[in-house]
Amino acid sequence: MTWTAPEATRSFGPLTAGERETLTGYLAFYRGTLLRKCAGLTGEQLAERTTGPSNLTLLGLIRHMAKVERIWFREGLQGLSLPPMYGAEKGKDADFEDLSPDRAPEDHARLVEEIRLADEAAAGMSLDTTFTWRGSVCSLRMVHVHMIAEYARHVGHADLLRERLDGATGA
């Protein structure tokens, strides 16, 4: 049986809420949107490069966002020292270039798990909580804004990649 990315639910960010609810709501919206863009596709489809010469693929975006979630929330905010998620010897773009359709189920599950762990890391912390990352002081507020921007940019990429794969648009 061929694996396909599961359906994903997406919550919409609040239209009237406090700062924390707005930031976490919109981050959840974009996380869910990326997963929805991948839903129903096989590992082979997720790994397919449809916009050459770019190395962007939906599977690469899944892997990249798992790495970004881990870096900002667990390594940055929590200060954990974790091994590289993908082969460090393959460079900073290994998440986009070292793809295997056979590993797509694990890569998808890793993103879902990193999202869960990121939410767990931030739970109960003030948006004013700070940490030092690569020589700069950052706040949890900035991490939320950065992550929303990162997902929004990549969801735009995902729109184009998905349309090239099977013509699906929207959602």
N, C-alpha and C positions, 0 to 999 in steps of 0.2 A: 504494500500500500504506500502510495506517495504522500509524504507529509505536505500539508499546506498550512500557511500561517493562519492561526485562529481568528475568528471574529473578535473585534475589540469594541468595548463600550467607551463612550466618550462623554465626559461631563462638560457642561458649558460653564465658563467663568461667570461669576456673579456680576450683575449690572449695577447693583447697589450693595456695597459691603465695605467693611473696614479694609485697611491696607493688607493685613495678613491673609484674609480670606480672598481678596482679589488676586494677590500674587500667587498663592497656592492654587487657586481655582483656574487661573489662566495657564499655569504650568501644567496642571492636570489635563486641561483641554488640549494643549499642543502635544503632550505625551500620547494621549489617546488618539489624536489625529494621525500621528506618524504610524502608530500601530494599525489604525484603520486603513491607511494607504497600502499596507502590506497584506492585509487580510485576504485570504483566499488564494494567494499565490504560492507556488511551489518553491522549494529551495533553488531550483534552477532558474526560475523566473526572477526571484529576488537577487540572484547573483549576476544576472544578465546586464551587460553594459549596453545601454541603448542610446547613449549620447556621446559617442566617440568624438574626439580623442579623450574626453573626460573619463576618469576612473570611477565616477559616481555610479553607485548601484543602490538599490533599496537595502540589500543585505549590508553593504558598506555603511549606510546611514544607521542601520540598527546597531552595528558593532561600534561605530563612532559614538553614538549617543550613550551606549552602555559605558564606554570609557569616560566620556565627559561627566556623566552622572557620578561615577566612582571618584573621579579626580576632584570635583568641586565639593561634594558632600562628605564622602568618607575620608579621603586623603586630606583635603583642605580643611573643612569644617571640623571634622573629628580628629584630625591630626594622625590618622593611621598610616603606617608604612606598609603598603601593599605591593606585591610584585606587579610588573606590567601585565596588563590584561592580554596583550598580543605580543608576539615575538619582538622584543626590543632590538634584536639584531637586524630586524627587517625595516627599522626606521619608524618615524612618527606616523607614517601613513599606512602601517600594516593593517589597520582596521579597514581600510578601503581596498588594499591590494592583495592581501593574503586570504582570499575568499575560497570557501568550499561549500557548494550547495548541500553536501551531505551533513555539514555542521550547522546548517540554517536553524534546525529546531533548538539546538543548544544556544546559538547566538541570540535567537529570539527570546528564549527563556532567561538568558543572562540579562538582557535589557529589562525585562519585566522584574527580575529580582533586584537589579541595581536601582530601579525606580522605588521599589518597596524599601530597600535599605536606605536610600536617600531620604525618603519621607520619615523613616524611623530616626535617622540621624538628626533631622531638623526639628522633630517633634519636641515641643516644650521649650525650645530655644527662642529667645527674643530676636527679632529682626536686627536688632542693634548688636548682637553677638559678633565679635570680631576674631579674626585669626590672621596669621601672616602667611602669605602664599607667594613664593618666589620673590621675596623681598618687599612685598607690598601688603599693607593692612587692608583686609577685605571684610565686609559685613555679610551676614546672612541675607540681608535685603538685596545687596548687590548680586549675590549668587542667584537669587530668584530672578532678578531682572536679566542677568546674563543668560540664564538657562531658558527663559522665555524667548529671548532674542535668538539664541542658538537653535532652539526647536523651530521657531517661526521661519528662520532662514532655510533650514533643512526640510521643513514641510513643503516649502515652495519647490525645492528640488524634487521632493518625492512626488509632487503633483505632476511634474513634467516626466519623470521616469515612469510613473504608473501609466500615464497616457500613452507613452511610446510603447509600453509592453502590451497593453490590451485595449487601449482606447478609453479606459475608465477615467472619468473626470468627476470633480466634486468630492464631497464628504471629507 
